Amino acid sequence: MITADNIVKIYQGNVKALDGVSFSIEQGEVCGYLGANGAGKSTTIKILCGMLLPSSGGAHINGIDVLEHPNEVKRSIGYVPESGALFLSLSPYDFLEFVCRMYDIGKEVYDHRIHS
């Protein structure tokens, strides 16, 4: 389940990207998040993923508070950003190491898996 509760995001210069966004998506539901460029879609998703802090409000993913436990949330979800430019700069080994470290797989284990 995904819950957004009155999320507000104000950027530098008093630019309000989100103004009280609230919604709930139940387990098994499929949802589309539509809006014009600059409407706050990416900002909302980044807040839900724990990549960006809201100015106020909160969110939960599977009952986990995104603000209090962002790393636990990141371990339970997948997110493909608009631009995967980071991955273009990594070697295949570095990319695999990055993914393994995200999932707390120990170095001995991922070294063995990568080189097998």
LINURJO-V275786 format. One record per residue. N is the residue number from 0. PSI is psi in whole degrees, -180 to 180 (NA if undefined). BURIAL is # if it has 16 or more other C-alpha atoms within 10 Angstrom, else .. Layout:
# LINURJO-V275786
n = {N:N}
psi = {PSI:PSI}
burial = {BURIAL:BURIAL}
This chain:
# LINURJO-V275786
n = {0:1:2:3:4:5:6:7:8:9:10:11:12:13:14:15:16:17:18:19:20:21:22:23:24:25:26:27:28:29:30:31:32:33:34:35:36:37:38:39:40:41:42:43:44:45:46:47:48:49:50:51:52:53:54:55:56:57:58:59:60:61:62:63:64:65:66:67:68:69:70:71:72:73:74:75:76:77:78:79:80:81:82:83:84:85:86:87:88:89:90:91:92:93:94:95:96:97:98:99:100:101:102:103:104:105:106:107:108:109:110:111:112:113:114:115}
psi = {143:128:126:130:98:49:129:137:121:121:171:143:16:33:115:110:-35:139:78:46:125:136:167:134:118:159:132:-14:150:135:141:140:99:151:163:163:134:6:-15:10:-52:-38:-44:-48:-41:-35:-44:-31:-5:18:-17:138:139:159:-35:170:-174:178:152:140:118:39:-1:128:119:-36:-38:-31:59:-34:-37:-40:-46:-31:-20:-2:168:144:126:110:167:-41:123:32:-33:-44:-26:-23:-4:145:163:-42:-47:-39:-48:-40:-44:-48:-43:-41:-34:-34:18:37:129:153:-44:-42:-50:-32:-45:-46:-41:-40:-2:NA}
burial = {.:.:#:#:.:#:#:#:#:.:.:.:.:.:.:.:#:#:.:.:.:.:.:.:.:.:.:.:.:.:.:.:.:.:.:.:.:.:.:#:.:.:#:#:.:#:#:#:#:#:.:#:#:#:.:.:#:#:#:#:#:.:.:#:#:#:#:.:.:#:.:.:#:#:.:.:.:.:.:.:.:.:.:.:.:.:.:.:.:.:.:.:.:.:.:#:#:.:.:#:.:.:.:.:.:.:.:.:.:#:.:.:.:.:.:.}
